[in-house]
Amino acid sequence: MAAIKQDMQTMKQDIETMKQDMETMKQDMETMKQDMETMKQDMETMKQDMETMKQDMETMKQDMETMKQDMDTMKQEVQAVKQKVDKLEKRMDKQEEELHWLKEQVKENTEMVKAVRNNQLEQRSIQDAMRHDTAAIHGEIVDIRTQMATKEDISLIHQRLDYQISRIARTEEEIHLLKTAN
């Protein structure tokens, strides 16, 4: 009887532990959702930066066309134009470096998104397994409840034991009387 009570107590503790684990998993999933939102915002920012760079490139193209048209009329300012071209080249180099860095960043972000997606699939699998285990434990608890003795069963057993003990006592008394009579 004490073993059954102890098993029930252990099962209750196991269920509480499982509930806590499920709550922790829910919190982890919320954190992952927030991380995904942050990544989406970062991607939007990168898209805006790319648009800005495209606009800058268009502006530079327009500047180059303007310079070609002005070359015939501004031969005395060739030195100034060369300096501007040098500045533009440096700017383009810098933008190409930034573009390269952005491409690498997009690549890393894509890998991170894939890893998160894989992790979500793994988490779903774990959750499904836990649901299955919880259902099995629930079934076992129901089986144990149906097999447990009720208060009425225990009371009836005690009545039978009391009756048997009184019969044993009478028999021992009769044996004692028979021994003393001989």
C-alpha positions as a LaTeX table, in Angstrom:
\begin{tabular}{lrrr}
\hline
Residue & $x$ (\AA) & $y$ (\AA) & $z$ (\AA) \\
\hline
Met1 & 0.00 & 0.00 & 0.00 \\
Ala2 & 2.84 & 2.37 & 0.91 \\
Ala3 & 4.58 & 1.46 & $-2.33$ \\
Ile4 & 1.47 & 2.43 & $-4.31$ \\
Lys5 & 1.26 & 5.75 & $-2.49$ \\
Gln6 & 4.93 & 6.36 & $-3.13$ \\
Asp7 & 4.50 & 5.43 & $-6.82$ \\
Met8 & 1.55 & 7.83 & $-7.06$ \\
Gln9 & 3.61 & 10.59 & $-5.42$ \\
Thr10 & 6.48 & 9.92 & $-7.84$ \\
Met11 & 4.09 & 10.03 & $-10.79$ \\
Lys12 & 2.63 & 13.33 & $-9.56$ \\
Gln13 & 6.14 & 14.76 & $-9.33$ \\
Asp14 & 6.94 & 13.48 & $-12.82$ \\
Ile15 & 3.79 & 15.12 & $-14.18$ \\
Glu16 & 4.69 & 18.42 & $-12.49$ \\
Thr17 & 8.19 & 18.20 & $-13.97$ \\
Met18 & 6.70 & 17.57 & $-17.41$ \\
Lys19 & 4.38 & 20.58 & $-17.00$ \\
Gln20 & 7.38 & 22.75 & $-16.11$ \\
Asp21 & 9.30 & 21.40 & $-19.11$ \\
Met22 & 6.36 & 22.21 & $-21.39$ \\
Glu23 & 6.21 & 25.77 & $-20.01$ \\
Thr24 & 9.95 & 26.17 & $-20.61$ \\
Met25 & 9.49 & 24.97 & $-24.19$ \\
Lys26 & 6.68 & 27.50 & $-24.69$ \\
Gln27 & 8.98 & 30.27 & $-23.47$ \\
Asp28 & 11.75 & 29.05 & $-25.78$ \\
Met29 & 9.35 & 29.11 & $-28.72$ \\
Glu30 & 8.33 & 32.70 & $-27.87$ \\
Thr31 & 12.01 & 33.69 & $-27.78$ \\
Met32 & 12.54 & 32.05 & $-31.16$ \\
Lys33 & 9.54 & 33.96 & $-32.56$ \\
Gln34 & 10.99 & 37.23 & $-31.28$ \\
Asp35 & 14.36 & 36.37 & $-32.83$ \\
Met36 & 12.66 & 35.70 & $-36.15$ \\
Glu37 & 10.90 & 39.08 & $-35.99$ \\
Thr38 & 14.24 & 40.77 & $-35.31$ \\
Met39 & 15.78 & 38.98 & $-38.28$ \\
Lys40 & 12.87 & 40.07 & $-40.49$ \\
Gln41 & 13.41 & 43.67 & $-39.41$ \\
Asp42 & 17.13 & 43.37 & $-40.11$ \\
Met43 & 16.37 & 42.03 & $-43.58$ \\
Glu44 & 14.04 & 44.99 & $-44.25$ \\
Thr45 & 16.77 & 47.38 & $-43.17$ \\
Met46 & 19.22 & 45.66 & $-45.51$ \\
Lys47 & 16.71 & 45.95 & $-48.36$ \\
Gln48 & 16.35 & 49.66 & $-47.68$ \\
Asp49 & 20.13 & 50.03 & $-47.61$ \\
Met50 & 20.34 & 48.24 & $-50.95$ \\
Glu51 & 17.76 & 50.63 & $-52.41$ \\
Thr52 & 19.74 & 53.58 & $-51.11$ \\
Met53 & 22.88 & 52.16 & $-52.68$ \\
Lys54 & 21.05 & 51.68 & $-55.98$ \\
Gln55 & 19.93 & 55.30 & $-55.84$ \\
Asp56 & 23.49 & 56.37 & $-55.03$ \\
Met57 & 24.74 & 54.38 & $-58.00$ \\
Glu58 & 22.15 & 56.03 & $-60.25$ \\
Thr59 & 23.24 & 59.40 & $-58.92$ \\
Met60 & 26.86 & 58.53 & $-59.68$ \\
Lys61 & 25.94 & 57.44 & $-63.20$ \\
Gln62 & 24.19 & 60.73 & $-63.76$ \\
Asp63 & 27.22 & 62.59 & $-62.41$ \\
Met64 & 29.48 & 60.73 & $-64.83$ \\
Glu65 & 27.24 & 61.63 & $-67.77$ \\
Thr66 & 27.26 & 65.25 & $-66.68$ \\
Met67 & 31.04 & 65.18 & $-66.50$ \\
Lys68 & 31.32 & 63.75 & $-70.03$ \\
Gln69 & 29.09 & 66.50 & $-71.40$ \\
Asp70 & 31.02 & 69.20 & $-69.56$ \\
Met71 & 34.48 & 67.92 & $-70.67$ \\
Asp72 & 34.38 & 69.86 & $-73.94$ \\
Thr73 & 33.45 & 73.11 & $-72.24$ \\
Met74 & 35.61 & 72.78 & $-69.11$ \\
Lys75 & 39.10 & 71.79 & $-70.33$ \\
Gln76 & 40.68 & 74.33 & $-68.00$ \\
Glu77 & 39.07 & 72.46 & $-65.01$ \\
Val78 & 40.43 & 69.01 & $-65.95$ \\
Gln79 & 42.51 & 68.82 & $-62.79$ \\
Ala80 & 39.46 & 69.45 & $-60.60$ \\
Val81 & 37.51 & 66.81 & $-62.51$ \\
Lys82 & 40.34 & 64.28 & $-61.99$ \\
Gln83 & 40.17 & 64.90 & $-58.25$ \\
Lys84 & 36.41 & 64.38 & $-58.29$ \\
Val85 & 36.85 & 61.15 & $-60.27$ \\
Asp86 & 39.39 & 59.91 & $-57.70$ \\
Lys87 & 36.92 & 60.66 & $-54.93$ \\
Leu88 & 34.16 & 58.86 & $-56.80$ \\
Glu89 & 36.38 & 55.81 & $-57.34$ \\
Lys90 & 37.16 & 55.65 & $-53.66$ \\
Arg91 & 33.47 & 55.93 & $-52.90$ \\
Met92 & 32.68 & 53.15 & $-55.37$ \\
Asp93 & 35.39 & 50.94 & $-53.85$ \\
Lys94 & 33.96 & 51.60 & $-50.42$ \\
Gln95 & 30.46 & 50.80 & $-51.65$ \\
Glu96 & 31.68 & 47.63 & $-53.33$ \\
Glu97 & 33.26 & 46.59 & $-50.05$ \\
Glu98 & 30.01 & 47.37 & $-48.27$ \\
Leu99 & 28.08 & 45.47 & $-50.92$ \\
His100 & 30.38 & 42.49 & $-50.48$ \\
Trp101 & 29.93 & 42.69 & $-46.71$ \\
Leu102 & 26.14 & 42.89 & $-47.13$ \\
Lys103 & 26.16 & 39.85 & $-49.41$ \\
Glu104 & 28.11 & 37.93 & $-46.77$ \\
Gln105 & 25.70 & 39.12 & $-44.11$ \\
Val106 & 22.71 & 38.00 & $-46.20$ \\
Lys107 & 24.38 & 34.62 & $-46.68$ \\
Glu108 & 24.96 & 34.24 & $-42.93$ \\
Asn109 & 21.39 & 35.34 & $-42.19$ \\
Thr110 & 20.06 & 32.82 & $-44.68$ \\
Glu111 & 22.05 & 30.06 & $-42.98$ \\
Met112 & 20.74 & 31.20 & $-39.60$ \\
Val113 & 17.16 & 31.16 & $-40.88$ \\
Lys114 & 17.68 & 27.62 & $-42.19$ \\
Ala115 & 19.14 & 26.57 & $-38.83$ \\
Val116 & 16.19 & 28.10 & $-36.99$ \\
Arg117 & 13.78 & 26.37 & $-39.35$ \\
Asn118 & 15.53 & 23.03 & $-38.76$ \\
Asn119 & 15.45 & 23.66 & $-35.02$ \\
Gln120 & 11.72 & 24.37 & $-35.20$ \\
Leu121 & 11.16 & 21.05 & $-36.95$ \\
Glu122 & 13.21 & 19.30 & $-34.28$ \\
Gln123 & 11.27 & 21.08 & $-31.52$ \\
Arg124 & 7.98 & 20.02 & $-33.11$ \\
Ser125 & 9.20 & 16.44 & $-33.18$ \\
Ile126 & 10.18 & 16.64 & $-29.52$ \\
Gln127 & 6.80 & 18.15 & $-28.65$ \\
Asp128 & 5.00 & 15.39 & $-30.52$ \\
Ala129 & 7.02 & 12.76 & $-28.66$ \\
Met130 & 6.24 & 14.48 & $-25.35$ \\
Arg131 & 2.54 & 14.56 & $-26.20$ \\
His132 & 2.68 & 10.86 & $-26.99$ \\
Asp133 & 4.51 & 10.13 & $-23.71$ \\
Thr134 & 2.03 & 12.28 & $-21.77$ \\
Ala135 & $-0.88$ & 10.38 & $-23.29$ \\
Ala136 & 0.78 & 7.06 & $-22.40$ \\
Ile137 & 1.37 & 8.21 & $-18.81$ \\
His138 & $-2.23$ & 9.39 & $-18.60$ \\
Gly139 & $-3.37$ & 5.94 & $-19.75$ \\
Glu140 & $-1.18$ & 4.29 & $-17.14$ \\
Ile141 & $-2.58$ & 6.54 & $-14.42$ \\
Val142 & $-6.12$ & 5.62 & $-15.46$ \\
Asp143 & $-5.17$ & 1.91 & $-15.34$ \\
Ile144 & $-3.63$ & 2.34 & $-11.89$ \\
Arg145 & $-6.73$ & 4.14 & $-10.64$ \\
Thr146 & $-8.96$ & 1.32 & $-11.85$ \\
Gln147 & $-6.73$ & $-1.29$ & $-10.17$ \\
Met148 & $-6.42$ & 0.53 & $-6.85$ \\
Ala149 & $-8.39$ & $-0.73$ & $-3.85$ \\
Thr150 & $-11.17$ & 1.56 & $-2.69$ \\
Lys151 & $-11.90$ & 2.51 & 0.94 \\
Glu152 & $-14.78$ & 0.05 & 0.91 \\
Asp153 & $-12.43$ & $-2.75$ & $-0.28$ \\
Ile154 & $-9.94$ & $-1.97$ & 2.49 \\
Ser155 & $-12.74$ & $-1.81$ & 5.11 \\
Leu156 & $-14.06$ & $-5.21$ & 3.99 \\
Ile157 & $-10.54$ & $-6.70$ & 4.16 \\
His158 & $-10.12$ & $-5.34$ & 7.71 \\
Gln159 & $-13.48$ & $-6.86$ & 8.75 \\
Arg160 & $-12.43$ & $-10.23$ & 7.37 \\
Leu161 & $-9.05$ & $-10.03$ & 9.13 \\
Asp162 & $-10.73$ & $-9.11$ & 12.44 \\
Tyr163 & $-13.06$ & $-12.09$ & 12.06 \\
Gln164 & $-10.14$ & $-14.44$ & 11.26 \\
Ile165 & $-8.10$ & $-13.10$ & 14.22 \\
Ser166 & $-11.04$ & $-13.68$ & 16.59 \\
Arg167 & $-11.42$ & $-17.26$ & 15.26 \\
Ile168 & $-7.69$ & $-17.88$ & 15.77 \\
Ala169 & $-7.92$ & $-16.53$ & 19.33 \\
Arg170 & $-10.88$ & $-18.84$ & 20.09 \\
Thr171 & $-9.04$ & $-21.81$ & 18.61 \\
Glu172 & $-5.92$ & $-21.06$ & 20.66 \\
Glu173 & $-8.08$ & $-20.76$ & 23.78 \\
Glu174 & $-9.72$ & $-24.12$ & 23.04 \\
Ile175 & $-6.29$ & $-25.72$ & 22.47 \\
His176 & $-5.08$ & $-24.28$ & 25.78 \\
Leu177 & $-8.14$ & $-25.61$ & 27.60 \\
Leu178 & $-7.66$ & $-29.04$ & 26.00 \\
Lys179 & $-4.00$ & $-29.10$ & 27.02 \\
Thr180 & $-4.78$ & $-28.14$ & 30.58 \\
Ala181 & $-7.58$ & $-30.74$ & 30.73 \\
Asn182 & $-5.22$ & $-33.57$ & 29.78 \\
\hline
\end{tabular}
